[in-house]
Amino acid sequence: MDVLYFAWVRERIGLPRERVETDAATVAGLVAELAAREERYALAFADLASLRVALDQELADFDAPLEGVREVAFFPPMTGG
């Protein structure tokens, strides 16, 4: 699946997107796999309360299943204005 990173998440990881092979069943499982890769991923995913996730461009929760998902995007909360 494609994993996209936006704003400070992208800055910490150093990539705007990457192709990821995963056995994770949920977003939280994917986050755990990514955070275990390297320190830069661990730093990016250290505080899930400061992150939002979208699955195939639809907002989702971290306990959402990944089955059939083609794209996961991580980004900080957005404010209106």
C-alpha positions in Angstrom: 0.0 0.0 0.0 1.0 3.6 -0.4 1.7 5.5 2.8 1.7 9.3 2.6 3.1 11.7 5.1 2.2 15.4 5.4 3.5 18.5 7.2 5.7 17.8 10.2 5.2 14.0 9.9 6.9 14.2 6.4 9.7 16.4 7.9 10.4 14.0 10.7 10.4 10.9 8.5 12.1 12.6 5.5 9.8 11.2 2.9 6.5 12.4 1.3 5.4 8.9 0.5 6.5 5.3 0.3 5.3 1.9 -0.7 4.9 -0.4 2.3 4.3 -4.1 2.6 2.6 -4.9 5.9 0.9 -7.7 7.7 -0.8 -5.3 10.1 -4.6 -5.7 10.4 -5.3 -2.1 11.6 -3.8 1.3 11.3 -2.4 1.0 14.8 -0.6 -2.1 13.8 0.9 -0.3 10.8 2.0 2.5 13.0 3.7 0.0 15.4 5.5 -1.6 12.4 6.6 1.8 11.1 7.7 3.1 14.5 9.8 0.0 15.0 11.8 0.7 11.8 14.0 3.6 12.8 14.1 6.4 15.3 12.8 9.0 12.8 9.6 6.9 12.4 9.4 6.4 16.2 9.6 10.2 16.7 6.9 10.9 14.0 4.5 8.4 15.6 5.4 9.1 19.3 2.1 11.0 20.0 -0.9 9.6 18.2 -3.1 12.2 19.8 -1.4 14.7 17.6 -2.0 12.8 14.4 -4.9 12.1 12.1 -5.2 9.3 9.5 -7.1 8.9 6.3 -7.7 5.6 4.5 -8.2 6.0 0.7 -8.8 9.7 1.3 -11.5 9.1 4.1 -10.8 10.1 7.7 -10.5 7.1 9.9 -9.5 6.0 13.4 -6.3 4.2 14.4 -8.3 1.0 15.1 -9.7 0.9 11.5 -9.0 -2.2 9.5 -6.5 -2.1 6.6 -8.0 -4.9 4.6 -8.5 -3.6 1.0 -6.9 -0.2 1.7 -4.7 1.1 -1.0 -3.6 4.4 0.5 -2.9 5.5 4.1 -2.1 9.2 4.9 -0.8 10.6 8.1 -1.1 14.3 8.9 -1.5 16.7 11.9 -5.0 18.0 12.8 -6.1 20.8 10.6 -7.7 24.0 11.8 -10.3 26.1 10.0 -9.7 29.6 9.1 
